Amino acid sequence: MKFKELQNMNSSDLVAKLEEIQTELMKQNAQIATGTTPKSPGQVKQMKKTIAKIRSILAKNNE
């Protein structure tokens, strides 16, 4: 997701999106650990970046 899209979301939506992405990332990491190749390896990197964006927005909102 784009940073501007995330900024327009409220805190509760951001937390829900964060949980959703983290569970998806755990599934992908489990797939990688078992030796199966993920359908799109670049998606793992993108999910990590999105998690970082959401966390930075939430931290800024809590100041």
PDB file of N, H, CA, C and O in Angstrom:
ATOM      1  N   MET A   1       0.826  -1.183   0.000  1.00  0.00           N
ATOM      2  CA  MET A   1       0.000   0.000   0.000  1.00  0.00           C
ATOM      3  C   MET A   1       0.873   1.250   0.000  1.00  0.00           C
ATOM      4  O   MET A   1       2.008   1.236   0.477  1.00  0.00           O
ATOM      5  N   LYS A   2       0.338   2.291  -0.527  1.00  0.00           N
ATOM      6  H   LYS A   2      -0.583   2.302  -0.914  1.00  0.00           H
ATOM      7  CA  LYS A   2       1.050   3.557  -0.554  1.00  0.00           C
ATOM      8  C   LYS A   2       0.941   4.251   0.802  1.00  0.00           C
ATOM      9  O   LYS A   2      -0.029   4.064   1.537  1.00  0.00           O
ATOM     10  N   PHE A   3       1.958   5.057   1.115  1.00  0.00           N
ATOM     11  H   PHE A   3       2.745   5.209   0.518  1.00  0.00           H
ATOM     12  CA  PHE A   3       2.021   5.746   2.398  1.00  0.00           C
ATOM     13  C   PHE A   3       0.845   6.700   2.567  1.00  0.00           C
ATOM     14  O   PHE A   3       0.278   6.798   3.655  1.00  0.00           O
ATOM     15  N   LYS A   4       0.474   7.404   1.499  1.00  0.00           N
ATOM     16  H   LYS A   4       0.935   7.324   0.615  1.00  0.00           H
ATOM     17  CA  LYS A   4      -0.640   8.355   1.576  1.00  0.00           C
ATOM     18  C   LYS A   4      -1.957   7.642   1.863  1.00  0.00           C
ATOM     19  O   LYS A   4      -2.803   8.162   2.591  1.00  0.00           O
ATOM     20  N   GLU A   5      -2.133   6.442   1.285  1.00  0.00           N
ATOM     21  H   GLU A   5      -1.447   6.020   0.693  1.00  0.00           H
ATOM     22  CA  GLU A   5      -3.345   5.671   1.542  1.00  0.00           C
ATOM     23  C   GLU A   5      -3.420   5.290   3.013  1.00  0.00           C
ATOM     24  O   GLU A   5      -4.485   5.346   3.627  1.00  0.00           O
ATOM     25  N   LEU A   6      -2.288   4.905   3.566  1.00  0.00           N
ATOM     26  H   LEU A   6      -1.422   4.859   3.067  1.00  0.00           H
ATOM     27  CA  LEU A   6      -2.244   4.501   4.965  1.00  0.00           C
ATOM     28  C   LEU A   6      -2.471   5.694   5.896  1.00  0.00           C
ATOM     29  O   LEU A   6      -3.102   5.543   6.942  1.00  0.00           O
ATOM     30  N   GLN A   7      -1.975   6.856   5.537  1.00  0.00           N
ATOM     31  H   GLN A   7      -1.463   6.978   4.687  1.00  0.00           H
ATOM     32  CA  GLN A   7      -2.149   8.050   6.362  1.00  0.00           C
ATOM     33  C   GLN A   7      -3.609   8.453   6.468  1.00  0.00           C
ATOM     34  O   GLN A   7      -4.028   9.017   7.479  1.00  0.00           O
ATOM     35  N   ASN A   8      -4.389   8.167   5.429  1.00  0.00           N
ATOM     36  H   ASN A   8      -4.049   7.709   4.608  1.00  0.00           H
ATOM     37  CA  ASN A   8      -5.802   8.555   5.423  1.00  0.00           C
ATOM     38  C   ASN A   8      -6.671   7.608   6.248  1.00  0.00           C
ATOM     39  O   ASN A   8      -7.835   7.912   6.508  1.00  0.00           O
ATOM     40  N   MET A   9      -6.126   6.474   6.661  1.00  0.00           N
ATOM     41  H   MET A   9      -5.181   6.227   6.450  1.00  0.00           H
ATOM     42  CA  MET A   9      -6.881   5.513   7.458  1.00  0.00           C
ATOM     43  C   MET A   9      -6.840   5.921   8.931  1.00  0.00           C
ATOM     44  O   MET A   9      -5.879   6.550   9.375  1.00  0.00           O
ATOM     45  N   ASN A  10      -7.883   5.564   9.689  1.00  0.00           N
ATOM     46  H   ASN A  10      -8.664   5.054   9.328  1.00  0.00           H
ATOM     47  CA  ASN A  10      -7.872   5.874  11.115  1.00  0.00           C
ATOM     48  C   ASN A  10      -7.101   4.781  11.870  1.00  0.00           C
ATOM     49  O   ASN A  10      -6.743   3.753  11.293  1.00  0.00           O
ATOM     50  N   SER A  11      -6.858   5.010  13.138  1.00  0.00           N
ATOM     51  H   SER A  11      -7.149   5.844  13.606  1.00  0.00           H
ATOM     52  CA  SER A  11      -5.994   4.127  13.924  1.00  0.00           C
ATOM     53  C   SER A  11      -6.528   2.706  14.017  1.00  0.00           C
ATOM     54  O   SER A  11      -5.756   1.752  13.919  1.00  0.00           O
ATOM     55  N   SER A  12      -7.818   2.549  14.204  1.00  0.00           N
ATOM     56  H   SER A  12      -8.445   3.324  14.284  1.00  0.00           H
ATOM     57  CA  SER A  12      -8.378   1.200  14.341  1.00  0.00           C
ATOM     58  C   SER A  12      -8.247   0.412  13.042  1.00  0.00           C
ATOM     59  O   SER A  12      -7.990  -0.791  13.069  1.00  0.00           O
ATOM     60  N   ASP A  13      -8.423   1.084  11.906  1.00  0.00           N
ATOM     61  H   ASP A  13      -8.631   2.062  11.884  1.00  0.00           H
ATOM     62  CA  ASP A  13      -8.243   0.421  10.618  1.00  0.00           C
ATOM     63  C   ASP A  13      -6.781   0.037  10.407  1.00  0.00           C
ATOM     64  O   ASP A  13      -6.481  -1.033   9.876  1.00  0.00           O
ATOM     65  N   LEU A  14      -5.875   0.922  10.829  1.00  0.00           N
ATOM     66  H   LEU A  14      -6.119   1.790  11.261  1.00  0.00           H
ATOM     67  CA  LEU A  14      -4.447   0.631  10.694  1.00  0.00           C
ATOM     68  C   LEU A  14      -4.044  -0.581  11.527  1.00  0.00           C
ATOM     69  O   LEU A  14      -3.275  -1.426  11.069  1.00  0.00           O
ATOM     70  N   VAL A  15      -4.560  -0.666  12.744  1.00  0.00           N
ATOM     71  H   VAL A  15      -5.185   0.021  13.116  1.00  0.00           H
ATOM     72  CA  VAL A  15      -4.234  -1.796  13.612  1.00  0.00           C
ATOM     73  C   VAL A  15      -4.769  -3.090  13.003  1.00  0.00           C
ATOM     74  O   VAL A  15      -4.090  -4.117  13.028  1.00  0.00           O
ATOM     75  N   ALA A  16      -5.980  -3.041  12.458  1.00  0.00           N
ATOM     76  H   ALA A  16      -6.531  -2.207  12.438  1.00  0.00           H
ATOM     77  CA  ALA A  16      -6.564  -4.225  11.822  1.00  0.00           C
ATOM     78  C   ALA A  16      -5.747  -4.647  10.605  1.00  0.00           C
ATOM     79  O   ALA A  16      -5.493  -5.835  10.403  1.00  0.00           O
ATOM     80  N   LYS A  17      -5.341  -3.687   9.807  1.00  0.00           N
ATOM     81  H   LYS A  17      -5.546  -2.722   9.971  1.00  0.00           H
ATOM     82  CA  LYS A  17      -4.533  -3.968   8.616  1.00  0.00           C
ATOM     83  C   LYS A  17      -3.178  -4.539   9.021  1.00  0.00           C
ATOM     84  O   LYS A  17      -2.669  -5.455   8.374  1.00  0.00           O
ATOM     85  N   LEU A  18      -2.592  -3.998  10.095  1.00  0.00           N
ATOM     86  H   LEU A  18      -3.006  -3.255  10.620  1.00  0.00           H
ATOM     87  CA  LEU A  18      -1.306  -4.472  10.589  1.00  0.00           C
ATOM     88  C   LEU A  18      -1.400  -5.936  11.002  1.00  0.00           C
ATOM     89  O   LEU A  18      -0.537  -6.739  10.647  1.00  0.00           O
ATOM     90  N   GLU A  19      -2.443  -6.286  11.750  1.00  0.00           N
ATOM     91  H   GLU A  19      -3.144  -5.634  12.038  1.00  0.00           H
ATOM     92  CA  GLU A  19      -2.627  -7.670  12.183  1.00  0.00           C
ATOM     93  C   GLU A  19      -2.818  -8.598  10.989  1.00  0.00           C
ATOM     94  O   GLU A  19      -2.284  -9.707  10.964  1.00  0.00           O
ATOM     95  N   GLU A  20      -3.579  -8.142  10.005  1.00  0.00           N
ATOM     96  H   GLU A  20      -4.013  -7.241  10.025  1.00  0.00           H
ATOM     97  CA  GLU A  20      -3.837  -8.941   8.808  1.00  0.00           C
ATOM     98  C   GLU A  20      -2.532  -9.219   8.047  1.00  0.00           C
ATOM     99  O   GLU A  20      -2.278 -10.349   7.630  1.00  0.00           O
ATOM    100  N   ILE A  21      -1.727  -8.198   7.876  1.00  0.00           N
ATOM    101  H   ILE A  21      -1.933  -7.280   8.215  1.00  0.00           H
ATOM    102  CA  ILE A  21      -0.478  -8.357   7.136  1.00  0.00           C
ATOM    103  C   ILE A  21       0.504  -9.220   7.918  1.00  0.00           C
ATOM    104  O   ILE A  21       1.222 -10.029   7.331  1.00  0.00           O
ATOM    105  N   GLN A  22       0.540  -9.055   9.237  1.00  0.00           N
ATOM    106  H   GLN A  22      -0.043  -8.398   9.714  1.00  0.00           H
ATOM    107  CA  GLN A  22       1.461  -9.860  10.046  1.00  0.00           C
ATOM    108  C   GLN A  22       1.104 -11.339   9.994  1.00  0.00           C
ATOM    109  O   GLN A  22       1.999 -12.182   9.935  1.00  0.00           O
ATOM    110  N   THR A  23      -0.180 -11.672  10.014  1.00  0.00           N
ATOM    111  H   THR A  23      -0.907 -10.987  10.062  1.00  0.00           H
ATOM    112  CA  THR A  23      -0.558 -13.086   9.924  1.00  0.00           C
ATOM    113  C   THR A  23      -0.223 -13.650   8.550  1.00  0.00           C
ATOM    114  O   THR A  23       0.212 -14.796   8.436  1.00  0.00           O
ATOM    115  N   GLU A  24      -0.422 -12.854   7.514  1.00  0.00           N
ATOM    116  H   GLU A  24      -0.775 -11.923   7.607  1.00  0.00           H
ATOM    117  CA  GLU A  24      -0.066 -13.283   6.166  1.00  0.00           C
ATOM    118  C   GLU A  24       1.446 -13.489   6.049  1.00  0.00           C
ATOM    119  O   GLU A  24       1.898 -14.435   5.403  1.00  0.00           O
ATOM    120  N   LEU A  25       2.217 -12.609   6.670  1.00  0.00           N
ATOM    121  H   LEU A  25       1.849 -11.841   7.194  1.00  0.00           H
ATOM    122  CA  LEU A  25       3.672 -12.736   6.651  1.00  0.00           C
ATOM    123  C   LEU A  25       4.115 -14.001   7.386  1.00  0.00           C
ATOM    124  O   LEU A  25       5.042 -14.683   6.947  1.00  0.00           O
ATOM    125  N   MET A  26       3.460 -14.314   8.495  1.00  0.00           N
ATOM    126  H   MET A  26       2.707 -13.761   8.852  1.00  0.00           H
ATOM    127  CA  MET A  26       3.790 -15.537   9.223  1.00  0.00           C
ATOM    128  C   MET A  26       3.524 -16.773   8.362  1.00  0.00           C
ATOM    129  O   MET A  26       4.306 -17.724   8.378  1.00  0.00           O
ATOM    130  N   LYS A  27       2.427 -16.758   7.618  1.00  0.00           N
ATOM    131  H   LYS A  27       1.792 -15.985   7.606  1.00  0.00           H
ATOM    132  CA  LYS A  27       2.104 -17.869   6.723  1.00  0.00           C
ATOM    133  C   LYS A  27       3.177 -18.022   5.645  1.00  0.00           C
ATOM    134  O   LYS A  27       3.620 -19.130   5.340  1.00  0.00           O
ATOM    135  N   GLN A  28       3.584 -16.888   5.075  1.00  0.00           N
ATOM    136  H   GLN A  28       3.224 -15.988   5.323  1.00  0.00           H
ATOM    137  CA  GLN A  28       4.612 -16.923   4.033  1.00  0.00           C
ATOM    138  C   GLN A  28       5.943 -17.435   4.589  1.00  0.00           C
ATOM    139  O   GLN A  28       6.623 -18.235   3.946  1.00  0.00           O
ATOM    140  N   ASN A  29       6.312 -16.968   5.793  1.00  0.00           N
ATOM    141  H   ASN A  29       5.760 -16.318   6.316  1.00  0.00           H
ATOM    142  CA  ASN A  29       7.562 -17.410   6.407  1.00  0.00           C
ATOM    143  C   ASN A  29       7.523 -18.898   6.730  1.00  0.00           C
ATOM    144  O   ASN A  29       8.534 -19.588   6.599  1.00  0.00           O
ATOM    145  N   ALA A  30       6.366 -19.394   7.150  1.00  0.00           N
ATOM    146  H   ALA A  30       5.545 -18.833   7.256  1.00  0.00           H
ATOM    147  CA  ALA A  30       6.225 -20.828   7.426  1.00  0.00           C
ATOM    148  C   ALA A  30       6.372 -21.630   6.141  1.00  0.00           C
ATOM    149  O   ALA A  30       6.979 -22.701   6.138  1.00  0.00           O
ATOM    150  N   GLN A  31       5.824 -21.117   5.066  1.00  0.00           N
ATOM    151  H   GLN A  31       5.331 -20.247   5.069  1.00  0.00           H
ATOM    152  CA  GLN A  31       5.950 -21.772   3.770  1.00  0.00           C
ATOM    153  C   GLN A  31       7.409 -21.845   3.344  1.00  0.00           C
ATOM    154  O   GLN A  31       7.871 -22.875   2.854  1.00  0.00           O
ATOM    155  N   ILE A  32       8.122 -20.759   3.532  1.00  0.00           N
ATOM    156  H   ILE A  32       7.746 -19.922   3.931  1.00  0.00           H
ATOM    157  CA  ILE A  32       9.535 -20.703   3.152  1.00  0.00           C
ATOM    158  C   ILE A  32      10.347 -21.660   4.019  1.00  0.00           C
ATOM    159  O   ILE A  32      11.256 -22.330   3.529  1.00  0.00           O
ATOM    160  N   ALA A  33      10.014 -21.722   5.316  1.00  0.00           N
ATOM    161  H   ALA A  33       9.275 -21.178   5.714  1.00  0.00           H
ATOM    162  CA  ALA A  33      10.752 -22.572   6.246  1.00  0.00           C
ATOM    163  C   ALA A  33      10.574 -24.055   5.923  1.00  0.00           C
ATOM    164  O   ALA A  33      11.489 -24.852   6.128  1.00  0.00           O
ATOM    165  N   THR A  34       9.396 -24.421   5.419  1.00  0.00           N
ATOM    166  H   THR A  34       8.652 -23.774   5.253  1.00  0.00           H
ATOM    167  CA  THR A  34       9.162 -25.825   5.087  1.00  0.00           C
ATOM    168  C   THR A  34       9.791 -26.215   3.765  1.00  0.00           C
ATOM    169  O   THR A  34       9.845 -27.398   3.429  1.00  0.00           O
ATOM    170  N   GLY A  35      10.261 -25.248   3.020  1.00  0.00           N
ATOM    171  H   GLY A  35      10.216 -24.287   3.293  1.00  0.00           H
ATOM    172  CA  GLY A  35      10.977 -25.539   1.790  1.00  0.00           C
ATOM    173  C   GLY A  35      10.183 -25.313   0.527  1.00  0.00           C
ATOM    174  O   GLY A  35      10.734 -25.430  -0.568  1.00  0.00           O
ATOM    175  N   THR A  36       8.909 -24.994   0.640  1.00  0.00           N
ATOM    176  H   THR A  36       8.462 -24.899   1.529  1.00  0.00           H
ATOM    177  CA  THR A  36       8.128 -24.716  -0.558  1.00  0.00           C
ATOM    178  C   THR A  36       8.396 -23.282  -0.998  1.00  0.00           C
ATOM    179  O   THR A  36       8.589 -22.388  -0.174  1.00  0.00           O
ATOM    180  N   THR A  37       8.404 -23.087  -2.278  1.00  0.00           N
ATOM    181  H   THR A  37       8.247 -23.813  -2.947  1.00  0.00           H
ATOM    182  CA  THR A  37       8.663 -21.743  -2.785  1.00  0.00           C
ATOM    183  C   THR A  37       7.362 -20.946  -2.808  1.00  0.00           C
ATOM    184  O   THR A  37       6.331 -21.441  -3.263  1.00  0.00           O
ATOM    185  N   PRO A  38       7.417 -19.714  -2.315  1.00  0.00           N
ATOM    186  CA  PRO A  38       6.207 -18.880  -2.347  1.00  0.00           C
ATOM    187  C   PRO A  38       5.870 -18.489  -3.780  1.00  0.00           C
ATOM    188  O   PRO A  38       6.746 -18.445  -4.644  1.00  0.00           O
ATOM    189  N   LYS A  39       4.586 -18.203  -4.025  1.00  0.00           N
ATOM    190  H   LYS A  39       3.874 -18.238  -3.323  1.00  0.00           H
ATOM    191  CA  LYS A  39       4.174 -17.863  -5.385  1.00  0.00           C
ATOM    192  C   LYS A  39       4.786 -16.556  -5.861  1.00  0.00           C
ATOM    193  O   LYS A  39       5.029 -16.383  -7.055  1.00  0.00           O
ATOM    194  N   SER A  40       5.040 -15.625  -4.927  1.00  0.00           N
ATOM    195  H   SER A  40       4.843 -15.766  -3.957  1.00  0.00           H
ATOM    196  CA  SER A  40       5.729 -14.385  -5.298  1.00  0.00           C
ATOM    197  C   SER A  40       6.687 -13.987  -4.174  1.00  0.00           C
ATOM    198  O   SER A  40       6.255 -13.430  -3.165  1.00  0.00           O
ATOM    199  N   PRO A  41       7.967 -14.263  -4.336  1.00  0.00           N
ATOM    200  CA  PRO A  41       8.937 -13.969  -3.277  1.00  0.00           C
ATOM    201  C   PRO A  41       9.055 -12.482  -2.950  1.00  0.00           C
ATOM    202  O   PRO A  41       9.389 -12.133  -1.817  1.00  0.00           O
ATOM    203  N   GLY A  42       8.795 -11.617  -3.896  1.00  0.00           N
ATOM    204  H   GLY A  42       8.523 -11.902  -4.815  1.00  0.00           H
ATOM    205  CA  GLY A  42       8.868 -10.179  -3.654  1.00  0.00           C
ATOM    206  C   GLY A  42       7.784  -9.682  -2.727  1.00  0.00           C
ATOM    207  O   GLY A  42       7.891  -8.595  -2.161  1.00  0.00           O
ATOM    208  N   GLN A  43       6.734 -10.482  -2.570  1.00  0.00           N
ATOM    209  H   GLN A  43       6.647 -11.366  -3.030  1.00  0.00           H
ATOM    210  CA  GLN A  43       5.618 -10.086  -1.721  1.00  0.00           C
ATOM    211  C   GLN A  43       6.035 -10.028  -0.258  1.00  0.00           C
ATOM    212  O   GLN A  43       5.512  -9.207   0.496  1.00  0.00           O
ATOM    213  N   VAL A  44       6.967 -10.882   0.159  1.00  0.00           N
ATOM    214  H   VAL A  44       7.392 -11.549  -0.453  1.00  0.00           H
ATOM    215  CA  VAL A  44       7.436 -10.892   1.552  1.00  0.00           C
ATOM    216  C   VAL A  44       8.102  -9.559   1.871  1.00  0.00           C
ATOM    217  O   VAL A  44       7.843  -8.962   2.916  1.00  0.00           O
ATOM    218  N   LYS A  45       8.947  -9.103   0.977  1.00  0.00           N
ATOM    219  H   LYS A  45       9.157  -9.588   0.128  1.00  0.00           H
ATOM    220  CA  LYS A  45       9.633  -7.825   1.174  1.00  0.00           C
ATOM    221  C   LYS A  45       8.634  -6.674   1.223  1.00  0.00           C
ATOM    222  O   LYS A  45       8.773  -5.755   2.031  1.00  0.00           O
ATOM    223  N   GLN A  46       7.636  -6.729   0.358  1.00  0.00           N
ATOM    224  H   GLN A  46       7.524  -7.475  -0.298  1.00  0.00           H
ATOM    225  CA  GLN A  46       6.630  -5.667   0.312  1.00  0.00           C
ATOM    226  C   GLN A  46       5.793  -5.652   1.588  1.00  0.00           C
ATOM    227  O   GLN A  46       5.440  -4.581   2.083  1.00  0.00           O
ATOM    228  N   MET A  47       5.473  -6.833   2.127  1.00  0.00           N
ATOM    229  H   MET A  47       5.760  -7.702   1.725  1.00  0.00           H
ATOM    230  CA  MET A  47       4.702  -6.895   3.372  1.00  0.00           C
ATOM    231  C   MET A  47       5.498  -6.300   4.526  1.00  0.00           C
ATOM    232  O   MET A  47       4.943  -5.588   5.362  1.00  0.00           O
ATOM    233  N   LYS A  48       6.789  -6.587   4.575  1.00  0.00           N
ATOM    234  H   LYS A  48       7.240  -7.166   3.895  1.00  0.00           H
ATOM    235  CA  LYS A  48       7.640  -6.038   5.637  1.00  0.00           C
ATOM    236  C   LYS A  48       7.681  -4.515   5.560  1.00  0.00           C
ATOM    237  O   LYS A  48       7.646  -3.835   6.585  1.00  0.00           O
ATOM    238  N   LYS A  49       7.755  -3.987   4.348  1.00  0.00           N
ATOM    239  H   LYS A  49       7.783  -4.540   3.515  1.00  0.00           H
ATOM    240  CA  LYS A  49       7.774  -2.534   4.174  1.00  0.00           C
ATOM    241  C   LYS A  49       6.448  -1.905   4.602  1.00  0.00           C
ATOM    242  O   LYS A  49       6.429  -0.840   5.219  1.00  0.00           O
ATOM    243  N   THR A  50       5.351  -2.565   4.272  1.00  0.00           N
ATOM    244  H   THR A  50       5.366  -3.431   3.771  1.00  0.00           H
ATOM    245  CA  THR A  50       4.038  -2.047   4.647  1.00  0.00           C
ATOM    246  C   THR A  50       3.869  -2.057   6.158  1.00  0.00           C
ATOM    247  O   THR A  50       3.310  -1.118   6.724  1.00  0.00           O
ATOM    248  N   ILE A  51       4.349  -3.116   6.821  1.00  0.00           N
ATOM    249  H   ILE A  51       4.803  -3.879   6.360  1.00  0.00           H
ATOM    250  CA  ILE A  51       4.297  -3.178   8.281  1.00  0.00           C
ATOM    251  C   ILE A  51       5.080  -2.020   8.884  1.00  0.00           C
ATOM    252  O   ILE A  51       4.622  -1.393   9.838  1.00  0.00           O
ATOM    253  N   ALA A  52       6.248  -1.734   8.339  1.00  0.00           N
ATOM    254  H   ALA A  52       6.621  -2.244   7.563  1.00  0.00           H
ATOM    255  CA  ALA A  52       7.064  -0.627   8.841  1.00  0.00           C
ATOM    256  C   ALA A  52       6.348   0.711   8.638  1.00  0.00           C
ATOM    257  O   ALA A  52       6.399   1.575   9.513  1.00  0.00           O
ATOM    258  N   LYS A  53       5.688   0.887   7.500  1.00  0.00           N
ATOM    259  H   LYS A  53       5.647   0.185   6.789  1.00  0.00           H
ATOM    260  CA  LYS A  53       4.953   2.126   7.240  1.00  0.00           C
ATOM    261  C   LYS A  53       3.827   2.307   8.252  1.00  0.00           C
ATOM    262  O   LYS A  53       3.640   3.395   8.797  1.00  0.00           O
ATOM    263  N   ILE A  54       3.082   1.239   8.498  1.00  0.00           N
ATOM    264  H   ILE A  54       3.233   0.356   8.055  1.00  0.00           H
ATOM    265  CA  ILE A  54       1.957   1.320   9.432  1.00  0.00           C
ATOM    266  C   ILE A  54       2.454   1.626  10.836  1.00  0.00           C
ATOM    267  O   ILE A  54       1.873   2.457  11.535  1.00  0.00           O
ATOM    268  N   ARG A  55       3.525   0.961  11.254  1.00  0.00           N
ATOM    269  H   ARG A  55       3.997   0.287  10.686  1.00  0.00           H
ATOM    270  CA  ARG A  55       4.064   1.203  12.593  1.00  0.00           C
ATOM    271  C   ARG A  55       4.553   2.636  12.745  1.00  0.00           C
ATOM    272  O   ARG A  55       4.368   3.238  13.803  1.00  0.00           O
ATOM    273  N   SER A  56       5.170   3.190  11.718  1.00  0.00           N
ATOM    274  H   SER A  56       5.320   2.701  10.859  1.00  0.00           H
ATOM    275  CA  SER A  56       5.652   4.561  11.819  1.00  0.00           C
ATOM    276  C   SER A  56       4.486   5.550  11.895  1.00  0.00           C
ATOM    277  O   SER A  56       4.570   6.543  12.617  1.00  0.00           O
ATOM    278  N   ILE A  57       3.407   5.293  11.164  1.00  0.00           N
ATOM    279  H   ILE A  57       3.339   4.486  10.577  1.00  0.00           H
ATOM    280  CA  ILE A  57       2.234   6.163  11.230  1.00  0.00           C
ATOM    281  C   ILE A  57       1.598   6.081  12.609  1.00  0.00           C
ATOM    282  O   ILE A  57       1.228   7.105  13.184  1.00  0.00           O
ATOM    283  N   LEU A  58       1.466   4.863  13.146  1.00  0.00           N
ATOM    284  H   LEU A  58       1.766   4.031  12.678  1.00  0.00           H
ATOM    285  CA  LEU A  58       0.878   4.700  14.474  1.00  0.00           C
ATOM    286  C   LEU A  58       1.732   5.364  15.554  1.00  0.00           C
ATOM    287  O   LEU A  58       1.195   5.946  16.496  1.00  0.00           O
ATOM    288  N   ALA A  59       3.038   5.282  15.423  1.00  0.00           N
ATOM    289  H   ALA A  59       3.474   4.809  14.657  1.00  0.00           H
ATOM    290  CA  ALA A  59       3.928   5.928  16.400  1.00  0.00           C
ATOM    291  C   ALA A  59       3.792   7.436  16.329  1.00  0.00           C
ATOM    292  O   ALA A  59       3.797   8.116  17.355  1.00  0.00           O
ATOM    293  N   LYS A  60       3.670   7.958  15.119  1.00  0.00           N
ATOM    294  H   LYS A  60       3.665   7.405  14.285  1.00  0.00           H
ATOM    295  CA  LYS A  60       3.539   9.399  14.955  1.00  0.00           C
ATOM    296  C   LYS A  60       2.199   9.890  15.506  1.00  0.00           C
ATOM    297  O   LYS A  60       2.117  10.987  16.058  1.00  0.00           O
ATOM    298  N   ASN A  61       1.161   9.085  15.357  1.00  0.00           N
ATOM    299  H   ASN A  61       1.228   8.194  14.908  1.00  0.00           H
ATOM    300  CA  ASN A  61      -0.169   9.457  15.857  1.00  0.00           C
ATOM    301  C   ASN A  61      -0.216   9.420  17.385  1.00  0.00           C
ATOM    302  O   ASN A  61      -0.998  10.151  17.993  1.00  0.00           O
ATOM    303  N   ASN A  62       0.605   8.584  18.010  1.00  0.00           N
ATOM    304  H   ASN A  62       1.240   7.990  17.516  1.00  0.00           H
ATOM    305  CA  ASN A  62       0.604   8.453  19.470  1.00  0.00           C
ATOM    306  C   ASN A  62       1.420   9.517  20.164  1.00  0.00           C
ATOM    307  O   ASN A  62       1.398   9.599  21.392  1.00  0.00           O
ATOM    308  N   GLU A  63       2.136  10.329  19.421  1.00  0.00           N
ATOM    309  H   GLU A  63       2.154  10.262  18.423  1.00  0.00           H
ATOM    310  CA  GLU A  63       2.971  11.367  20.045  1.00  0.00           C
ATOM    311  C   GLU A  63       2.124  12.458  20.630  1.00  0.00           C
ATOM    312  O   GLU A  63       2.654  13.415  21.195  1.00  0.00           O
TER     313      GLU A  63
END
